[in-house]
Amino acid sequence: MTLTQCEFSIDRYKNVIYITITGVWTIQKDLEYISKLVEFVQVFKGREWGMCVDMRGWILPKEVFESPFKSKLMLNRRTQIAEVWIVDHEKQGDELLPYFKESKVVPFKVFTKTEALKYFKRLGIEIP
């Protein structure tokens, strides 16, 4: 497997934030990502919202996750009603679960975009 440069994109579709992250994550990319994500979350002040994160092909090295420079910023998730992670394997992203300790939302893992869309649809959330 070739290690690829990390990239992310964040878009909004109605009341859902859609994120794609790929490659080998770095501290610099983490700080950039969190800053941009906070801006997107602030748009939903007082309104319900969901998040879909496609993390297939994403690698979070232990040294990045455990770095003292890693952002420990907690998102305001009070009005978040759902979060879906599209993953390569069922353990992917587990190191991020402590960030959800204080949240009413627990990420739901799926393996395809179709499964993610079905999950949101069951919650009454339509994504184009």
PyMOL commands that set and color helices and strands:
alter all, ss='L'
color gray80, all
select helices_A, chain A and resi 27-42+62-65+94-100+113-122
alter helices_A, ss='H'
color red, helices_A
select strands_A, chain A and resi 7-13+16-24+49-54+58-59+80-86+108-110
alter strands_A, ss='S'
color yellow, strands_A
deselect
rebuild
show_as cartoon
